[in-house]
Amino acid sequence: MRLLKINLVILVLIALTTFGVTRYMAHRNAAPVAPEKQVTDDFNFKKLNGERGHLYRYKGQKVVLHFWASWCAPCVEELPELFAKAKLEKQTQFILITLDKTPGEAVNFLDKYEVASNIVFGIDDGALSKTFNLAGLPESFIFNPDLTVKRHMVGSVHWESLAF
């Protein structure tokens, strides 16, 4: 019985290691959106309230497009710092797109936070993650005022020290 437990633990460790290496390689080999890719006026997203949002509406402003999910531990960890950054960067529009399955999951999660007025929340319907060829979560894009990609970041970001 003891030998069976040891073998089971070893098998689980091998599976977790394989999963981690696979995720790392997929992340490392992903082809992100090319810097300076021009965004078109048909780029849109579904807001949590069901309305359509359009990135093009924010032309002339700096924009942060951030992909996250309530089930993603690194996402949850960095959100308070991102919310604090949004309060400081009042001239920047923040669009946070959740990969949660339903808007209700995201809304229930976000209820505990005080959110700045320059943050818009949306839910991915599959099109955005394909458009931006997401490599993992969290993942962020910073757009210039002409809506070209200035910076692409995969993984957690230390938002308080990030200069736009």
N, C-alpha and C positions, 0 to 999 in steps of 0.2 A: 504494500500500500504506500509506504514511504517513497519507494522508487517511482511509483506512478505519479505522485505529487511532484517530485523533483523533475521528472520528464515533462509534466504539464507546464511547470514554471518555465523550463527551458524553451519549450515550444512557444509559449506566450511571448517570451523575450525575443525570440527569433522573429516572430510575426510582427511585433512592434518595431523592431529594428528595420525589418524589410519595408514596412509601411513608411517609417520615417525617411529612409533613404529614397524610396520611390517619390514621396512628396517633395523632398529636397531636389531631386533631379528634375522633376516636372517643373518646379518653381524656377530652377536655374536655367532651364532650357526654353522657358516660355518666351514668346516673341511679344514684347510689350508694344504698345502704340508708339510709333516713331515720334521723337520730339519734333515740334513744329508742325505736327499734322493739323491741317485746317479742319475745323469742325463745321459741318453744314447746318443749314437752318432746319433740317428735318430731324435733328438730334433731339429726342424728347424722352420723357420718363413719366411713369405713373406715380403721382404723389400718394401718400398714405391715405389721404381723404378721398381718393378715387379720381381726382382731376388730373389732367395732363400738364406736365411742366415742360418747359422748353429752355434748354441751355442758351439758345440764341438770344433769349430775352435779356440775358445778363451781359451781352456784348458791351464793351466799354468799361467793364469792371474786372478785377481779378476774381477768379473762381476757383474754389477747391471742390473737386468731385471726389468723394470718399465712399468706398465700398466697405460694408461691415455686416455683422449679424449678431443677434443677441446670444447665440450659442457659441460664438467665437471668443475664447478667453482673452487673447491679445487685443481684440476689438473692444471688449468690455473694459479692459484695463486702461486703454488709451483715451476712451471717450471723454472722461472728465477734463483731461488736459486739452483735448480738441475743443470742447465747449468753452473752456476758459480762453483759448486762443481766439475763438470766434467773437467773444465779447470785446477783446482788444482790437481786433481787425475789423472794425465796423464798415470799412469801405470794400471789404471782400465778401463775396457771396459764397456760402458753404452749402453744398448739396450732398446730403448723406443718403446713400442708396443702400437699403438693407437687402440681404439675401435670405431673410427669414421667409418661411413659406406663406405666411399670411400677414397682412398689415396689423392685425390684432396683436400678434406676438411682439412686434416692434413697439407698438403703442403702449402695451402693458409694461414693457421694459423701460421705455423712455419716460413714463409717468413720474419716476423718482428724481428726474433731473430738471433743473431750471435751464431753459434753452433760450439763447439769444435770438433776436428777431431776424438776423441775417442767416439763419439756418432753415433750409427747406429739406423735408424728409420725403424720400421716395422708396419704392419697392421695385426690385429688378424683376422684369417679366421674362428674362432670358436674353432679350435683345442687347441690353447694355453690357452684360458680362461677355457676350460674343463680340460686340463692337470694340470693346477695350481689351479683349483677349486676357482676361484676368488670370494672374498666376497664383493668387492666394488671397487670403484675408488677414488683416486689413490691407487694402490697397488704395492709393490716393494719386490723384492727378491735380497739378496746379496749372491753371490756364492763364495765359496773358490776357490783357483786355481785348485783343483781337481774336480770342478764343483758339489760339494755337497752344499746344501743350508745352509748357515751360519746364515742368518737372514731373517725373513719374517715380513713385515710391511704393515698394512692396514690403509689407511687414509693418510692425509698430513704428511710430514716429514720435520723437520727443518734440511735440508741437510748441512748447513754450520757447525753445531755443531756435526754432525754424524761422528763417527770414523769408518773407515773400518778396 
